[in-house]
């Protein structure tokens, strides 16, 4: 299971824990960025164009989008 899938399945709990300060708010921002990237990918854009459009939407560097993608696609163990 990837980090993105895990957050998606536990979204409400993640939001609550972020509000309580148990989870960094950057985790939720990364989830939002990856969700936008995923939207562009599912809309049949290439990886590079999806990254470009996502970076433009969030006013961030393309390199940062690639880092977010890498983090969100990382596998996590089910024991966690």
Buried (B, 14 or more C-beta within 10 A) or exposed (E): EBBBEBBBEEEEEBBEBBEEEEBEEEBBBBBBBBBBBBBBBEEEBEEEEBBBBBBEBBEBEEEBBBBBBEBBEEEEEEEE
